């Protein structure tokens, strides 16, 4: 229902901090008035993002050390809590000891992951916010809900293993103050050749990983990243449980047919505005088809 009517007050307000692709917005929320906030709070600078490889690790550490010397704080995020025999990925618990005792022994480090109790997590985060820890070694538990303006560097290890939306959320943990912030996405050396050249003859998952990292380096725009993410993995089921893949629409491709979806949404809006109950003769066939569709879906729900 349109909010243009000054006498109308909405009963429900949906809010999300996650950028939603334009076609999904039109499809799922086409009957709602939508407000998009794209501006950042005042005095915040765009986060500089750089994809790095294992051979560049010492240069990254040197840069981090200079930031720490200026009084800034950093996050170092790992994909696993503890070392796994099945996955060749770095873990937070294992590398916390290395970071704290070998790489940055002159600074205090905290450890945060999902296996800690709620009270333990709250305590670690409060200590980091109070600058009792200069370095926070963590898993993706820091992805949302954490605001430490003094933290200016996000270092993500095995970055190719993270989804695009997740990487964008992690990057958003820095850049929350007035100082310039940075995000380093560290990946395996084997990606270096593929990252710098045209992608051919490699498996789809590696192609997608490289595309995600390149996209993160090229833009801070969450809406653009959401569009890229949808093209890479599909939107999944809007009314189901699938988290990826394309929905089984008969006549439309939700990724590539955004212009058609927009035209259809506008036409639908015009019909509803002029004949909400579909009583006009020109809309009778539409009403019959809609009733038939509703009946089929109701029978499906009853069977389920």
N, C-alpha and C positions, 0 to 999 in steps of 0.2 A: 504494500500500500504506500502511496506517495506521501512524503512529508510536506509537499508543497501546500497542502491544505493547512492553514494556520490554526484551525480549530481541532486538528488531529494531534493527539499525543500518543506516542508509541508505548505499547505495553511491555515490549521486550527489546533489549539492546544487546546484540551479539558483538563481542569484542575479541580480537586476536592480535597477537604481536607478530605472527608469522605471515610474511608476504604470500599472497595466493595468486597463482597465474590468472591472467585476464580471462581466458576461456572458462576456467573452472568457476571463477567469480560469476560470470554471466550465466553459467549453467546451473549452479547450485543456489545462487542468491539473486537470480534474475528478477524476482518479484519484490525485492527489498531495495530501499534507498541505501546507497553505500557511500561512506566517507573514507577517503584514504589519506593518512598522514605520512607524508614523505620527508618532511623537514626534520632536521636534527635539532636538539637543544642548542642554544647559543654557545659559541666559543669552542665547539667540538670540531676537530680536524679529521679529514678522511684518513682511515687507517692504511698505512703502507704495507702491502702484502707481497711476500717473496717466497717462491718455491725454491727450496734448497735440497741438496743431495748430501749423502753421508760424507763425501770427501770435503764438503764445505763446512762441516760441523764446527771446527775450531774457529773459523772466522765468525760464525754465528755466536759462539760462546764469547769471543772477544768483544763483539758488539754488545751482548747482554751485560758483560762485566762493566762496560762504560756506562750503561744505563743505571746499573746498580750503584755505581760510584756517585751518580748524580742524585741518589736517594729514591729512585723509582723501584717498583716491584714487578715481578714477572710470574706468569703461569707457565708450567710445563705439563702438557697433557699427553697421556699414554692411552692406547686402546684397551689394555688389559689391566686388571687389578694385580694379578700374580702371574708368574711365568707359566706358560702352557707348553706341554710336550708336543701338542698337535699343531700349534700355530707358531710360526716364526715371527712373532711380534714382541715388541718391547712392553714391559709391564711397569706399573707405577711403583709397586713395593720394591721390586728388584733395583730399579734405577734411582729410587729415592736415596738409597745408601750411597750410590756412586755420585750423585749430584751433591749431596750434603757433605761427604767426606773427601772426595777426590777433585771434583770440578770446581765447586764454589765453597770450599771449607770456611772461608772468611765470612760467610753470610748464613743466616739462620733459615732453615727450610722446614716447611710443614708438609704433611701428607694427608690427602683427602681422597676418599673413594667410597663407593656405595656399600661396602661391607661394614663400615663404621656405624655405630648407633646414631640415632638422631642427635642426641646430646653431644657426642664426640664430634660430629660434623659441624654442629653449631659452634662449638668451642674453637675448632680449628679455623673456621671462617672468621670468627670475631677476632682471633689473634692476628690473622692475616690482614684484616681490615684495620687493626690498630698498629700495623707495621711491626708487630713482634716477630713475624716471619717476613723476609724479603722475597723468598721464593716459595711458591706453592706447587708441589708436585701432585698431580691429580689425574683422575679419569674424567669421563664426560659428565660426572655429577656436577661439574661447575658450569654446565652448558647454559642454564637459565637461573634467573633470580639472584644473581650475585653482582653487587655494585661496589667496586673498589676503585675510585677515581685515580688513585696513585699508581695503579698497575698499568704499565705502558707496553708490555710485550707479552704476546701469546705465542708460545712455541708448541706446535703439534707434531708429535712423533708418529711415524708410519701413517702420514696424512692421507695416503692413497686408500686407506681402509675406511675412511669416514665418508658419510654421505654429504652432499653439497649443502643441504639445509643445516646439517649438524656443524659443518665447518663454519658456515656463516654465523651460527649461534655462538660458537666458541670464540670467533673473532670479535663478536660483540661484547665480550667480557672486558676488552680493553677499549681505549679511546673514549672513556667516560669522563675524562677530565679535560683540561685545556691544553695539556702537553701532547706533542706528537706521539702517536702510538704505532706499533709495528706487529705484524703477524708473520711468523715464519712457519711454513709448511714443509716439514722435512720428510723426504721419501727416499726409497732405495736408489742406489747408484745405477741399477739396471734400467731405471726409468729415464736416465739422463739422455741417452741417445734417442729414445722414442719421443721424449718431450720436445726436443729441439728440431725434429724433422717431421715430414709428412707421415701420418700414421697409416701403415699398410701391413697387411698380413700378420696381425697380432689379434689375440682373442678379444672378444667384445668387452669383457670386464676390464681389461687393461686400457682399452680405448676410452671407456667411460671414466676410469680413474684419472687418466691424463687430461681428459676434457674438464673434469671437475676442478683439478688443480689449476689448469690454465684459466678457467673462468674466475676462480677466486683471486688470482693474481691480477686479472684485468679489470675487475669492477668491484665496487662496494655496494652496488645497487641490489638490494634484496629482492625486488620485484623482477629484475632481469635474471637473477640467479634462479628464482623460482620457475621462470619460463624455461631456462636451460635444463633444470632438474626434471621438469615434467617431460621434456623431449627425450632426455636420456633414459628415464626409467618408467615413464607413464604415470598417470595419476592414481591408479588403483580403482577400487570401487568407492563411489561417493556415498552409496547407501549399503555397503557391504563391509567385508573384513580385509580384502586384498589391499596391501600397502603399496603395490607397484603394478605395472602392466597397464594395458589399455582396457577400458570398459567395453562391454559387448554391445555397442550401439549399432543399429542396422544401417543407418543412412549418414552418419556423420563421424568424422575423425576429430576427436576433441583437441588434438595437438595442432593439426594443420588447417582446420576449417573455422578458425576464429572469426573470420569476416562473415561467413554464413551464419554462425551462431549469433553474432551481434545483430544481423539483419532480422533473423527469426525472433530474437528477444524484443526488438523494437516493434515488429508487426504484432506480436503477442500483446505487448503493452497497449498498442492502439486499439486492438479488438476488445480487450478487457475494459478500457476506458469508455468505449462507446456502447458496448453490449456485454456487460459482465455475465449475464445469465444465458448468453448465446440464443436469444429469442428471435433475432432478425433472420429473415429468410436466407440471406447469404451465408449465415453461420450455422445453419441447421445440420449440414453434413459434418461440420467440425464437431458439433455437439454430439451427434450420433457416434462418431468415432471416439470421442472422449469418453462417452458412457460405456462403449464397448471395451475400451482400454481399462477403465476403472473396474468394470465387472470381472475381467480376466485377472487383474491383480488382486482383487478381493478374494476370488476363489483360490488363488495361489496362497494367500496369507492364511485362509481357513484350513487348507490342506496342511500347511507347514505347522 
